[in-house]
Amino acid sequence: MADVYMENMTRLPSETFRLNQQFDLMTKNMGYILHPSLKLPPVPHIADIGTGTARFIICLHPQFPEAVFEGFDISPALFPPRDALPSSVTLSVLDLKQPFLEDMHGQYDLVHLRLLVSAMRPEDWAPAVRNIFLLLRPGGYIQWEECEFLNAEWRKTTPDARFETAKSMTDAFSDALHQQFQHGWNTLPKQMREAGFTSVVTDVVSSDRLPETRSDMTASILSLVFTWARMMTDRGTSGPLFGDHLGDLEKAVHQEIKSGGYFKFNIHVACGQKPPV
Ligand SMILES: C[S@@+](CC[C@H](N)C(=O)[O-])C[C@H]1O[C@@H](n2cnc3c(N)ncnc32)[C@H](O)[C@@H]1O
């Protein structure tokens, strides 16, 4: 199976901290983990696809301690150790882009996904939504969160704040993933309706809604950007931009974040319900 995610991302152990932190900061700014319109049964069967470190499951479990949770990912590399998970949670390898086994059809009350963008080609989104429709029970929900990195902006919290170096790094990253960043956040609601979902609801919240999250969110995104830049440099595909200067650039970026320069983008949430029979 083609692992498009690995073209620009890694699954190094350091990704565990970054993904968990990013998940928590996004959730804080959204203000919820499940969209308030979702009405789940008291003991739901929940799947999280592209689960990574299983953060969604770990955070939602206390709200549904009796629920059955299944996390799926194309790679098990970021899965937490078995003994770090509640006993009702299982994690397995599964490719969202392949047809699911028929015995999984009609089993779930909720299928959740977050931040799959760097794994998706433009043509992958609609079939993935159709695939998920099959997994749900009648009346079951999909909830999918993606970020609008394409139109991200830099802002200052103080008049003297700086972000020139940081902006040049995030611009390079956005240019490299330009094709991927054009889809998902803006296409999912229509693709959900076309797949047969009803009551499609959307929400959009800015990643800087809570001022106290701005600096950590920026540092988290920049940590991803530098991991990507190092990977591209190692592969010899970064061109003249980074050269041997990545360490110096990273120090400069940390100073800029300290000075009050921060990165903001929209977080989009799309939910839909499989029609109840
Ligand atoms: C950016 S991480 C997000 C992880 C998690 N959803 C979160 O919000 O913390 C994307 C995850 O999707 C997984 N992934 C990539 N391609 C996939 C595919 N085709 N099927 C299932 N998972 C995939 C990656 O391995 C990675 O763990």
The ligand as an ORCA input file, in Angstrom:
! r2SCAN-3c Opt
* xyz 0 1
  C      -0.880     13.987     11.313
  S      -1.160     12.404     11.949
  C      -2.652     12.679     12.898
  C      -2.849     11.651     13.951
  C      -4.119     11.848     14.805
  N      -5.317     11.773     13.991
  C      -4.055     13.163     15.557
  O      -4.856     14.067     15.254
  O      -3.201     13.270     16.451
  C      -1.799     11.475     10.563
  C      -1.914      9.989     10.849
  O      -2.598      9.380      9.731
  C      -1.972      8.150      9.446
  N      -2.245      7.768      8.043
  C      -1.639      8.226      6.937
  N      -2.152      7.652      5.832
  C      -3.126      6.804      6.255
  C      -4.012      5.914      5.597
  N      -3.999      5.806      4.253
  N      -4.861      5.169      6.332
  C      -4.867      5.272      7.686
  N      -4.034      6.123      8.378
  C      -3.171      6.876      7.675
  C      -0.499      8.439      9.718
  O       0.246      7.240      9.881
  C      -0.584      9.286     10.966
  O      -0.549      8.513     12.133
*
